[in-house]
Structures are given as C-alpha cells and as structure tokens.
Amino acid sequence: MNPDVIRKIIHAGNVAEDKPLSGYTTFLVGGPARIFVTPGNEAELADLLKLLSENSEDFFILGNGSNLLVSDRGYSGIVINLGRNPNGTFSEISYEQAGDDVLITAGAGVKMGAIGKLAEELSLTGFECLSGIPGTIGGACVMNAGAYGGELKDVFYRGKALDRHGNIIDLTPETMNFGYRRSSVSDRDLIVTQAVIRLTKGDPAKIHERMQELSSRRREKQPLEYPSAGSTFKRPEGYFAGKLIEDSGLRGYRIGGASVSTKHCGFVVNDRNACAEDIYQLICHVQDKVFRDTGVRLEPEIRFLGEF
C-alpha cells in the first residue's frame, strides 16, 4: 500500500487504521481493515475513489455487513464505510409526491427496515416484503435483494452511483438489468450512492397487518437469535437450498462455533463464538456434501473479504 496514499487519506479525516471489522458484520466475526474510511458525502467519496484509482489501490465498499464474511486475518486494502455513519449524507432519507405515487429517496447506507418504517408511516404499499431484509438499500441494489415474493426491482425508480474513477452514473430500471440476486452494478463495477423507490398509497391497516405477518414468519422460520448473514446460499434453479442441505443430513452440522441452523437449514449461524474460518469451512463442507449427494453445486449468496 502506497504510504503517500495512506497519508493523503488520513489527512482527509474520518479514518481509522487496523480497524476490527467484527463489529461491522452481522456474523460478528472478522479481522481488521488496514485502513477504514467513512466519507461524509458523495463528493468526499468521489475524491477518494479518484485517488485510489490513480494509485491502483484495492478497496471494498461496506454497507451493513449483513451479507459478508470477513477473514480472521482481516483485509489488507481499504474499507470504505457507507453503511454505519448516522452523520453522513449516505444515511439521509426523504420523500416527495409524484402524481398518485410517492418517491422515497434514500442514501446508500439507509437500512431497508428504515425505509419500511417510513413507508408504513406514510401508508405506502409495495415495500412490505422487503422491509425485513437486514441490509442497506445500496447493498439491495447490488444484489436485487428480495424476500417473500418481492424484489427490489419491483419498486426501484432511479438511482445514482459512482464508477471507480469517481464519475457520477445515473441508474434506471433498464440500465440496472436486474436478475435473481444480481444487477448490473457489479458487472459495471459501480458504487451505489443513492436509490429512489416508487410506492403507492395503500390501506394502512392492511400494510401494518402484512408487515406484522412477515415479521412473525421471520421470527418463526429463521434463526434470528444467532449472528448470521441471512440465507447463506442462492436458490438453485428448480430446488430449495435448505431442503437440499437437510436431505444431505446436515441439519445442525457443526464445525467449531458455526453450525447449520436447526430451525432453517439454509442458514449458517455463529452460535458458539465462531471464528470466520469455522464459518468458511462449514460453507465449503455443505457445498461439497450436497454436490456429492445431488450433483447440485450450491452458490453462496454471501460475499467473502480477505484471505481464506
């Protein structure tokens, strides 16, 4: 890592060195980031990206850390934190009328739950299925997050992103090219900074009832009492990951402090003070066992940061 680049980044402020990342992921594991930067707004982020691009420095964009496994050895590059900064513009949320609909504008670091709460307060329907997803709107744009039959693409109206050189890119439903747990954001190597979703007025009682129903289903069906990254694997075409894992006899299977949830086999959980390597080895074991038994290769839904 170029010392001159480090000095420039540190001089800009909002920087920590050797920052532990375990407190920034929902797995609650992971070693330190060599440099941890929290830009306050899009202009600061653009300047940082330009600097890093010009010097070919590696970096990673961090949201809520709800879909991420960080190595115990940490990350030797630069982590740019957009998700846990209550004082920055990436945590701002607002709304405006647009004909019969309402547009909610959210910075990349706004949690899906916060958007869902605002939608309910405004009696807006269309976000109920997404409100319980434990991530940020920026991350949701990257992977077209979805649950209970709804996906972000259903409500996405427009957005903004930066490329790796700090240039502003406008996002539309067409350019996002949404698919199952994917969008063109990754293909184009973009960093989402803002998203606008379009919702319609609905019946307040029905909206509240639907949100309560889905919240109850999550508590009943998902191991929310343990640290995890949500669904560990993508749904294979024609199958359900949890059913394949259960049929392979892996319910409750454990490596160190990590186990396949007994409540929902599609979740790997940190239930006994696991380290990242425990979780990683368990994921690999599940993939190998299911493939040997069924010929289906499970693809992780979570991302991996650092060396494993």
C-alpha positions in Angstrom: 0.0 0.0 0.0 1.4 3.3 -1.1 2.5 5.4 2.0 1.7 8.6 0.2 -1.8 7.5 -0.5 -2.3 6.5 3.1 -1.1 9.9 4.3 -3.5 11.7 1.9 -6.4 9.5 3.1 -5.6 10.0 6.8 -5.2 13.8 6.2 -8.8 13.8 4.9 -10.2 12.7 8.3 -12.8 10.1 9.3 -10.1 7.4 9.0 -9.0 4.6 11.3 -6.1 2.2 10.9 -6.3 -1.5 11.7 -10.0 -1.2 12.5 -11.6 -4.5 13.6 -14.4 -5.5 11.3 -16.2 -8.0 13.5 -18.4 -5.2 14.8 -19.4 -4.2 11.3 -20.8 -7.6 10.1 -23.9 -9.5 11.2 -21.8 -12.7 11.6 -19.8 -10.7 14.3 -16.5 -12.2 13.0 -13.5 -10.9 11.0 -10.1 -9.3 11.5 -9.0 -5.7 10.9 -9.1 -3.5 7.9 -5.7 -1.9 7.2 -7.5 1.4 6.5 -11.1 2.2 7.4 -12.6 5.3 5.8 -16.0 6.8 6.4 -16.7 9.5 3.8 -19.4 12.0 4.7 -20.9 12.7 1.3 -20.7 11.8 -2.4 -18.1 14.5 -3.1 -15.7 13.1 -0.5 -16.3 9.6 -1.8 -15.7 10.6 -5.4 -12.4 12.3 -4.4 -11.3 9.1 -2.5 -12.2 6.8 -5.4 -10.3 9.0 -7.8 -7.2 8.9 -5.5 -7.4 5.1 -5.1 -7.9 4.6 -8.8 -5.0 6.7 -9.8 -2.8 4.7 -7.5 -4.3 1.2 -8.2 -5.2 0.7 -4.6 -7.6 -2.1 -3.6 -10.7 -1.2 -1.7 -14.0 -2.6 -0.5 -17.4 -0.9 -0.1 -19.0 -1.8 3.2 -22.7 -1.4 3.9 -24.4 -3.0 6.8 -22.2 -6.1 6.6 -25.2 -8.3 6.5 -24.2 -10.3 3.5 -20.5 -10.6 4.2 -17.9 -12.9 5.8 -14.6 -11.3 6.6 -11.4 -13.4 7.1 -9.9 -13.7 10.5 -6.8 -12.2 9.1 -8.8 -9.1 8.0 -8.4 -7.2 4.8 -5.1 -5.6 3.7 -6.8 -3.0 1.5 -9.0 0.0 2.2 -12.6 -0.4 3.5 -14.9 2.4 2.6 -17.8 2.5 5.1 -21.1 3.8 3.8 -23.5 1.8 5.9 -22.9 2.8 9.5 -22.5 6.5 9.5 -25.5 8.3 11.0 -24.0 11.8 10.4 -23.3 11.4 6.7 -25.5 12.0 3.7 -25.5 8.3 2.9 -27.9 7.9 5.8 -30.3 10.5 4.7 -33.9 9.6 3.7 -36.7 11.8 2.3 -39.9 11.6 0.3 -41.9 13.6 -2.2 -45.3 13.2 -4.0 -45.1 12.1 -7.6 -48.7 12.1 -9.0 -50.6 9.4 -7.3 -47.4 7.8 -6.0 -44.7 8.7 -3.6 -40.9 8.7 -4.2 -38.7 7.8 -1.3 -35.1 8.9 -1.8 -32.5 7.1 0.4 -28.8 7.3 0.7 -26.9 4.0 0.1 -26.4 3.5 3.8 -30.1 3.6 4.8 -31.3 0.3 6.1 -34.2 -1.5 4.4 -36.0 -1.5 7.7 -35.9 2.3 8.0 -37.5 2.6 4.5 -40.1 0.1 5.5 -40.9 2.0 8.7 -41.3 5.3 6.7 -43.4 3.5 4.1 -45.7 2.3 6.8 -45.9 5.7 8.5 -47.0 7.2 5.1 -49.4 4.3 4.4 -47.4 3.3 1.3 -47.6 -0.2 -0.1 -45.1 -2.2 -2.2 -42.2 -2.4 0.3 -43.7 -4.8 2.9 -41.8 -7.9 1.6 -38.5 -6.0 1.6 -38.7 -4.2 4.9 -37.3 -7.1 7.0 -34.2 -7.6 4.9 -31.2 -6.9 7.2 -29.2 -4.7 4.8 -28.9 -1.3 3.2 -30.6 0.0 0.1 -27.2 0.3 -1.5 -26.5 -3.4 -1.0 -30.0 -4.3 -2.0 -29.4 -2.5 -5.4 -26.3 -4.5 -6.0 -27.9 -7.9 -5.4 -31.6 -7.1 -6.2 -32.5 -8.2 -2.7 -35.8 -10.0 -2.3 -38.0 -11.9 0.1 -41.4 -13.4 0.3 -42.1 -13.0 -3.4 -40.9 -9.4 -3.7 -37.7 -8.0 -5.1 -36.1 -4.5 -5.2 -36.6 -4.3 -9.0 -40.4 -4.2 -8.3 -40.1 -0.7 -6.7 -36.8 0.7 -8.0 -37.4 4.0 -9.8 -33.9 5.5 -10.3 -30.6 5.9 -8.6 -27.1 7.3 -8.6 -23.7 5.6 -8.5 -20.0 6.4 -8.9 -17.6 4.5 -11.0 -14.2 3.6 -9.8 -12.8 6.9 -11.0 -15.4 8.9 -9.1 -17.6 9.8 -12.1 -21.4 10.1 -11.4 -23.5 7.5 -13.2 -27.3 7.7 -13.4 -29.2 4.4 -12.7 -32.5 3.4 -14.3 -34.5 0.2 -14.1 -33.3 -0.6 -17.7 -29.6 0.0 -17.0 -29.8 -1.9 -13.7 -30.7 -5.1 -15.7 -32.0 -6.8 -12.6 -31.9 -10.6 -12.3 -32.1 -13.1 -9.5 -29.8 -11.8 -6.7 -27.9 -9.7 -9.2 -27.8 -6.4 -11.1 -25.5 -4.7 -13.5 -23.9 -2.7 -10.6 -21.4 -5.4 -10.1 -20.9 -6.1 -13.8 -20.2 -2.4 -14.3 -18.0 -2.1 -11.1 -20.2 0.8 -9.7 -20.7 2.1 -6.2 -24.3 2.9 -5.5 -24.7 6.2 -3.6 -28.5 6.8 -3.7 -31.7 5.0 -4.7 -35.2 6.2 -5.3 -38.1 3.8 -4.9 -41.7 4.4 -6.1 -44.6 3.3 -3.9 -48.3 3.7 -4.0 -50.9 4.6 -1.4 -52.5 1.7 0.4 -54.7 0.7 3.2 -52.9 1.5 6.5 -54.4 -1.5 8.3 -53.6 -4.0 5.6 -50.0 -2.6 5.3 -49.5 -3.0 9.1 -51.1 -6.4 9.1 -48.8 -7.6 6.2 -45.7 -6.3 7.9 -46.6 -7.9 11.2 -47.3 -11.2 9.4 -44.0 -11.2 7.6 -42.1 -10.2 10.8 -43.8 -13.1 12.7 -42.9 -15.6 9.9 -39.3 -14.5 10.0 -39.1 -15.0 13.8 -40.7 -18.4 13.5 -38.8 -19.7 10.5 -35.4 -18.0 10.7 -32.7 -18.3 13.4 -32.7 -14.6 14.2 -31.5 -15.3 17.7 -28.0 -16.0 16.3 -25.5 -14.0 14.3 -25.7 -14.9 10.6 -25.7 -13.4 7.2 -29.2 -14.4 6.3 -29.7 -17.0 3.6 -26.2 -18.4 3.1 -26.8 -19.9 -0.4 -28.7 -18.7 -3.5 -31.7 -20.8 -4.5 -30.6 -23.3 -7.2 -32.9 -23.4 -10.2 -35.6 -26.0 -9.6 -34.6 -26.6 -5.9 -34.5 -25.0 -2.5 -31.1 -24.8 -0.8 -32.4 -25.5 2.7 -34.2 -28.7 1.5 -31.1 -30.0 -0.3 -29.0 -29.3 2.8 -31.5 -31.0 5.1 -31.8 -34.0 2.7 -28.0 -34.4 2.9 -28.3 -34.9 6.7 -26.6 -31.6 7.6 -29.2 -30.1 9.9 -27.3 -29.0 12.9 -23.9 -30.0 11.4 -21.1 -28.1 13.2 -17.6 -27.0 12.6 -16.2 -25.2 15.6 -18.5 -22.4 16.7 -20.5 -22.4 13.5 -23.4 -24.7 12.6 -26.2 -25.3 10.1 -29.3 -23.9 11.7 -31.7 -26.5 13.1 -34.5 -24.0 12.5 -33.7 -23.4 8.8 -31.0 -25.3 7.0 -30.4 -22.5 4.6 -28.7 -20.5 7.3 -25.2 -21.0 8.7 -25.1 -19.4 12.1 -22.5 -18.3 14.6 -24.0 -19.9 17.7 -20.8 -20.7 19.8 -18.4 -17.8 19.3 -17.3 -19.0 15.9 -14.3 -17.6 14.0 -14.6 -16.7 10.3 -12.6 -19.9 9.4 -15.2 -22.1 11.1 -18.0 -20.5 9.1 -16.0 -20.7 5.8 -15.1 -24.3 6.3 -18.7 -25.2 7.1 -19.9 -23.4 4.0 -17.4 -25.4 1.9 -18.4 -28.7 3.6 -22.1 -28.1 2.9 -21.3 -27.3 -0.8 -19.2 -30.5 -1.2 -21.7 -32.8 0.6 -24.7 -31.5 -1.3 -22.8 -31.8 -4.6 -21.8 -35.4 -3.8 -25.3 -36.3 -2.9 -27.3 -34.5 -5.5 -25.0 -33.1 -8.2 -26.2 -29.6 -7.4 -23.5 -27.1 -6.6 -24.8 -24.5 -4.1 -23.6 -21.0 -4.8 -23.0 -18.7 -1.7 -25.2 -15.7 -1.5 -22.8 -14.0 0.8 -19.5 -12.3 -0.2 -16.1 -13.1 1.2 -13.5 -10.5 2.1 -9.8 -11.2 2.7 -7.9 -14.5 2.5 -9.4 -17.8 3.5 
